[in-house]
Amino acid sequence: MSATYGLSDLKRCLVISAVVGTVLVSINQGPEFFLAPRADALGRVGLNYLVPFSVASVSAWMANRRHRRKLMAGAAAKPPGTDPRGPGPEGPE
């Protein structure tokens, strides 16, 4: 999975999780959590952060995988001698 999931993807997923998770906690648990947190609510709070992180991670992985497949398909579909950079140092093909 590391071949299609980089550090920038992880950072982006953590930011998304922090923002969306905080909004979900404030909506779902509301003021009673912030004023008097209970131990049984901590599991639900954790899920409020885990779910957006999971969705963002899987989405990033799938998008990167799709992009990589398109690049490989495009490289395989090029006929010889169509490199826009011109012939290599060994001359024309």
Residue frames as qw, qx, qy, qz and C-alpha x, y, z in Angstrom:
[[0.000, 0.886, 0.464, 0.000, 0.00, 0.00, 0.00],
 [0.362, -0.702, 0.061, 0.611, 2.94, 2.34, 0.58],
 [0.407, 0.061, 0.542, 0.733, 3.62, 2.52, -3.16],
 [0.008, -0.560, -0.529, -0.637, 0.36, 4.41, -3.70],
 [0.432, -0.844, -0.302, -0.101, 0.01, 6.20, -0.37],
 [0.526, 0.382, -0.286, 0.704, 2.55, 8.83, 0.64],
 [0.328, -0.288, -0.499, 0.749, 3.33, 11.06, 3.57],
 [0.151, -0.021, -0.100, -0.983, 1.44, 13.98, 2.00],
 [0.534, -0.314, -0.624, -0.477, -1.65, 11.76, 1.80],
 [0.529, -0.361, -0.679, 0.359, -1.30, 10.88, 5.48],
 [0.146, -0.165, -0.259, 0.940, -0.99, 14.54, 6.49],
 [0.333, -0.138, -0.342, -0.868, -4.04, 15.47, 4.43],
 [0.588, -0.345, -0.701, -0.208, -6.07, 12.63, 5.97],
 [0.422, -0.311, -0.588, 0.616, -5.08, 13.70, 9.49],
 [0.056, 0.066, 0.055, -0.995, -6.18, 17.29, 8.81],
 [0.487, -0.221, -0.522, -0.664, -9.49, 16.11, 7.34],
 [0.579, -0.335, -0.734, 0.115, -10.02, 13.81, 10.32],
 [0.267, -0.217, -0.455, 0.821, -9.28, 16.58, 12.81],
 [0.227, 0.001, -0.098, -0.969, -11.68, 19.05, 11.20],
 [0.594, -0.199, -0.555, -0.547, -14.53, 16.65, 10.42],
 [0.548, -0.233, -0.756, 0.271, -14.11, 14.73, 13.70],
 [0.113, -0.142, -0.420, 0.889, -14.32, 17.91, 15.76],
 [0.421, -0.058, -0.220, -0.878, -17.46, 18.98, 13.93],
 [0.645, -0.199, -0.687, -0.268, -18.99, 15.53, 14.49],
 [0.401, -0.204, -0.701, 0.554, -18.12, 15.55, 18.21],
 [0.097, 0.094, 0.240, -0.961, -19.70, 18.96, 18.64],
 [0.558, -0.076, -0.378, -0.735, -22.83, 17.83, 16.81],
 [0.696, -0.148, -0.690, -0.134, -23.18, 14.34, 18.29],
 [0.543, -0.289, -0.622, 0.484, -21.99, 14.82, 21.85],
 [0.097, -0.835, -0.249, -0.481, -22.57, 18.54, 22.14],
 [0.112, -0.739, 0.332, -0.576, -22.04, 20.64, 25.24],
 [0.846, -0.474, 0.115, -0.213, -22.57, 17.78, 27.69],
 [0.917, 0.115, -0.111, 0.364, -19.34, 16.17, 26.50],
 [0.396, 0.561, -0.215, 0.695, -17.30, 19.34, 26.78],
 [0.381, -0.667, 0.200, -0.608, -18.76, 20.27, 30.18],
 [0.651, -0.392, 0.581, -0.291, -18.79, 16.84, 31.83],
 [0.550, 0.388, -0.685, -0.277, -17.08, 14.15, 29.72],
 [0.854, -0.244, 0.354, -0.292, -18.02, 10.58, 30.57],
 [0.339, -0.416, 0.809, 0.241, -15.82, 7.55, 30.04],
 [0.593, 0.327, 0.735, 0.028, -18.43, 5.73, 27.93],
 [0.434, 0.863, 0.133, -0.220, -18.53, 8.64, 25.46],
 [0.206, -0.705, 0.544, 0.405, -14.82, 8.41, 24.71],
 [0.515, 0.067, 0.805, 0.289, -15.31, 5.44, 22.38],
 [0.410, 0.770, 0.489, 0.028, -17.87, 7.35, 20.33],
 [0.000, -0.932, 0.181, 0.315, -15.55, 10.35, 20.22],
 [0.408, -0.409, 0.709, 0.404, -12.77, 8.14, 18.91],
 [0.500, 0.392, 0.737, 0.229, -15.06, 6.84, 16.17],
 [0.242, 0.923, 0.225, -0.198, -15.96, 10.42, 15.23],
 [0.044, -0.811, 0.472, 0.343, -12.28, 10.88, 14.31],
 [0.472, -0.196, 0.824, 0.242, -11.57, 7.37, 13.01],
 [0.579, 0.551, 0.600, -0.018, -14.37, 7.26, 10.43],
 [0.361, 0.916, -0.039, -0.174, -13.37, 10.43, 8.51],
 [0.206, -0.676, 0.664, 0.245, -9.71, 9.36, 8.63],
 [0.570, 0.039, 0.811, 0.125, -10.61, 5.95, 7.20],
 [0.549, 0.726, 0.408, -0.067, -12.76, 7.41, 4.43],
 [0.171, 0.927, -0.265, -0.203, -10.11, 9.97, 3.47],
 [0.367, -0.509, 0.750, 0.212, -7.35, 7.33, 3.54],
 [0.606, 0.249, 0.747, 0.118, -9.21, 4.86, 1.35],
 [0.448, 0.857, 0.224, -0.123, -10.22, 7.64, -1.04],
 [0.003, -0.855, 0.458, 0.242, -6.61, 8.85, -1.36],
 [0.478, -0.267, 0.814, 0.192, -5.35, 5.32, -1.89],
 [0.603, 0.486, 0.631, 0.038, -7.96, 4.61, -4.59],
 [0.330, 0.928, 0.008, -0.174, -7.32, 7.92, -6.37],
 [0.159, -0.727, 0.620, 0.247, -3.57, 7.34, -6.37],
 [0.561, -0.021, 0.816, 0.139, -4.03, 3.79, -7.61],
 [0.564, 0.696, 0.441, -0.048, -6.33, 4.93, -10.43],
 [0.168, 0.932, -0.237, -0.215, -3.89, 7.68, -11.41],
 [0.335, -0.527, 0.747, 0.228, -0.98, 5.23, -11.43],
 [0.623, 0.255, 0.735, 0.087, -2.91, 2.76, -13.60],
 [0.467, 0.855, 0.191, -0.118, -3.74, 5.50, -16.10],
 [0.028, -0.842, 0.484, 0.236, -0.07, 6.47, -16.28],
 [0.456, -0.257, 0.831, 0.189, 0.99, 2.87, -16.86],
 [0.607, 0.516, 0.605, -0.002, -1.74, 2.35, -19.48],
 [0.321, 0.927, -0.037, -0.193, -0.70, 5.53, -21.27],
 [0.175, -0.691, 0.657, 0.246, 2.95, 4.50, -21.30],
 [0.539, 0.001, 0.832, 0.133, 2.08, 1.06, -22.66],
 [0.549, 0.676, 0.482, -0.095, -0.15, 2.51, -25.39],
 [0.109, 0.856, -0.275, -0.423, 2.52, 4.80, -26.90],
 [0.904, 0.401, 0.037, 0.145, 3.92, 3.53, -30.17],
 [0.715, -0.287, 0.127, 0.624, 7.72, 3.50, -30.47],
 [0.402, 0.203, 0.259, 0.855, 9.29, 6.76, -31.52],
 [0.138, -0.766, -0.409, -0.477, 6.53, 9.02, -30.15],
 [0.533, -0.507, -0.352, 0.578, 8.43, 10.29, -27.13],
 [0.139, 0.962, 0.198, 0.124, 7.84, 14.10, -27.07],
 [0.428, -0.800, 0.281, 0.313, 11.38, 14.59, -25.74],
 [0.502, 0.711, -0.454, -0.192, 12.84, 13.25, -28.99],
 [0.893, 0.144, -0.413, 0.110, 15.28, 10.39, -29.46],
 [0.727, -0.667, 0.077, 0.145, 17.47, 9.34, -26.59],
 [0.173, -0.801, 0.498, 0.284, 21.26, 9.61, -26.49],
 [0.552, -0.123, 0.779, 0.270, 21.56, 6.35, -28.43],
 [0.084, 0.140, -0.571, -0.805, 19.79, 7.87, -31.44],
 [0.657, 0.028, -0.135, -0.741, 16.45, 7.13, -33.12],
 [0.679, -0.110, 0.674, -0.268, 14.68, 3.89, -32.35]]
